[in-house]
Every structure is written in C-alpha cells, then in structure tokens.
Amino acid sequence: MLVCYCLAISSLKNAEHQNNMDSKGPSLYAAGASVDMSRSIEEDSLVDGPLISADALHSAIRREFQTVPTPCHAGLLSLLHVVYVVLSVCVALLCVLEFGQVEVCGSILGNVRGDSVILFGKACLWVLVQLFTGCVQHHHSRARSRGYLRFYRQMQGLKQLPLTVHSTGNVLLLVVLAARLSLTVHTYMLLIILGLELLVALPCLLYYTVKVMKFNRERAAPDVSQEEHLHNFSIASLQTETGFREGSRLEELVEKQADLIEYLKQHNTLLSKRLLNLTAQH
C-alpha cells in the first residue's frame, strides 16, 4: 500500500509539472514570436522608409560649371605690354637719342635719364607678369580641384610662358647694360630686346586667352564624368586612359592618377555631406 501511495504521489507531481510547462510554453513562444515580429517590423521600417529620389540626389550632387576668369587679366596685361613698348620707343627716340624737343623730355622726366625710365617700367611690367602668373595658377588650381585635370595639364606650360619670356628679356637687358656699349647702340639694343619680347609674349597671351575662352564656352563636365560617358560606348578607350602601355610616360601616368585620386577624395567628401543633408531634410 505504501509503495502504491508513493507511486500515485509521484505521478500527480509529474502531471502538475507537465501542465505548468504546457501553460508557459505558448507564452514563451508568443514572446519569441513578438520579438521576431518587432525586429522584422523595425527592419521593414528602415527599408520601407522615405527614400531620396534620384532626381533630388542628382540635382544636389551636380555642381554648376564655374568659368576661369583669367582671359580678362590676360587681355589687360597684353594691353599694358603694348602701351609700355610704345611709350618706351617714344622715350628712347625723343629723350635718349634726342630726335625731338629735349626741353619737353626734361620737363616731364626731370633729372631722370630716359633709359632709366625704360628700365624702371620694365621692372614694373615684370612684377605685373608675376602677379598675373600667380593669379592664373590660383584659378587653374581651383579648376583642377573641380575635376578638370586634362585642362590643367594642357595649360600648365602655357601659363608659365609669359613669365619665362619676360625673365629672359630681363637677362638680356642686364647683359646689354654690363657690356657698356655706346649710347646709340645701347638704346637700339634695348629697343630690339623689348620688340622681340613683345613679339613672343603677346601671341602667347592671345593663345592662352583663346584656349581659356574655349574652355569656358564648352562648359564641359569633369574628366571623371566624361570618362564614365565614354566607358558606356567603349571600354578600350578607358583602358588607354588609365592603363600603362609600352611607349607611354610612366611619370605622367602616375601624376594623372594622383590627381584623379585627389579629386575623387574631395568629390566623395562633398557627396557624403550632401547625402547627410538630404537625409536630414527627408
């Protein structure tokens, strides 16, 4: 009897324990299901949230074309150069060689010699050319940072040419001064150097002005966008632009790739900022 009583008690406890587990099981399953449901709802809310439209994103990323304003500076420098040479010829003929009224030159120049006035003017003109070169370098560097790497490289030698010509003219003038020639020969040599300098520097400035005006008129997209457009039609053209082949200059290729990487870094930084702003607005 005692054994039967113990077996009955143990069976009752097992039944109660089984009933408790059955009563708690659905709630745990429900809780787990609710957690999964909430997670899926949160993930769906992130995916199904308001997305940025492609038009709004494209309009935010697209940057307006900025022209290079240096043609005005080049035209003004060319005009000043022509005026300087004309005035130098007048001073040399009228005041140095005394082909005109000496009293008029004395009243205008005072005690300063005519050739000294020409040299002072040449020094001032060289300073203006130096300022022009610095201004051109600044604006071309900005165009380079906007992605116009091909334009920057095409104009790299041309923008330095006027300064090189004027510096070479200064060296020739120093040689003439050091030679201690007669007054007549000295004056004619000075005028010849100024004339040759004008004949070389003026076409360079005019050619530079035409190239920059053509660039401003075309309003082309950055080089990266142009390469992407060409890539849609021909993959070979993109490989010739970025790949190294026999006969090409490795230094130029490395510099071009460095410029491209620098531009892409700046572009990605700007893109991230504008994406954050658009996300905050939406």
Salt bridges, closest charged atoms under 4 A:
ASP115 OD2 - ARG113 NH2 2.90
ASP115 OD2 - HIS186 NE2 3.85
GLU197 OE1 - HIS81 NE2 3.86
GLU197 OE2 - LYS122 NZ 3.11
GLU197 OE1 - HIS166 ND1 3.62
ASP223 OD1 - ARG150 NH1 3.38
GLU241 OE2 - ARG150 NH2 3.85
GLU241 OE2 - LYS256 NZ 3.41
GLU255 OE1 - ARG153 NH1 3.31
ASP259 OD1 - ARG144 NH2 2.14
ASP259 OD2 - ARG153 NH2 2.67
